[in-house]
Amino acid sequence: MDVNQASSIVSVHQDAKKSPQHRDPEDQGAGKDDQPGNESGSWRELEAAEVDANLIGGMTPEAQAIIDTLNHRIEPLRAELELAKGREAHFRELAARHSFLNIPCRREFIRELTHVLTHIDHLSAPPTMIALHIVGTEEVRMKAGRAALDHVLSDVANIFQNLLQPADILGNLGGNDFGIILLSESGDSAPAFAARLKEAVRAYVFTWAEQQFELDVLSGNRLLRAEISAEAALDAADQDLRKHLSIMR
């Protein structure tokens, strides 16, 4: 076979019954040079099949070399694509978490709140949004420094998490403000639950460099309904929180 001559490729699954004698009109009458076994024929039909996007049968060495070259070029691109996907997933995870607290940041908390509101009809009881403001952290910041503030916020987040059920969602809304989506309790018990959070924080005494600091919590809640947005629910809970400023100890 002269590999420098072009050959037509016929897929076996498309033309499996076609015999070597049934050729295209322009191939007919080409003469005895076209008969099987004559290497001087200008066109010959070769059977080919596709397996995993590769042609087998009737493939010239040149064609195989081209495919091998393409494969060598594609494989590094595939590796780079997988690496990029892994980096994207890593950055998405970082974007969803607070910078130093082991809880969601505000953006991720709002996303979770939106998800709850979207599927609220499937919940057995309406959930509650609780907004929390930690009182006393500014004193920690001014007297003990930024590192002390980060530490006390981490301790408070742990206190909250220990009182929550696995279904509940805790997030940081920025600085010393936290939010809780209460899914394990009914709306009627949200104030009682917030009171437990307040009691736990007030019982905690933060010590840093031989200085002691006492903390308090202001809270507000909003019963969630499908017709409100996540930002509207958050604002309503915050408005309820600010009503309690007068009873701050």
Sequence and secondary structure as in RCSB ss.txt:
>XXXX:A:sequence
MDVNQASSIVSVHQDAKKSPQHRDPEDQGAGKDDQPGNESGSWRELEAAEVDANLIGGMTPEAQAIIDTLNHRIE
PLRAELELAKGREAHFRELAARHSFLNIPCRREFIRELTHVLTHIDHLSAPPTMIALHIVGTEEVRMKAGRAALD
HVLSDVANIFQNLLQPADILGNLGGNDFGIILLSESGDSAPAFAARLKEAVRAYVFTWAEQQFELDVLSGNRLLR
AEISAEAALDAADQDLRKHLSIMR
>XXXX:A:secstr
  TTS  EEEETTTSTT  TT   GGGTT  GGGSTT TT S  EEEEEEETTEEESS  HHHHHHHHHHHHHHH
HHHHHHHHHHHHHHHHHHHHHB SSSSSB HHHHHHHHHHHHHTGGGSSS  EEEEEEEESHHHHHHHH HHHHH
HHHHHHHHHHHHHS TT EEEEEETTEEEEEE SS GGGHHHHHHHHHHHHHT EEEETTEEEE EEEEEEEE  
TTS HHHHHHHHHHHHHGGGGG  
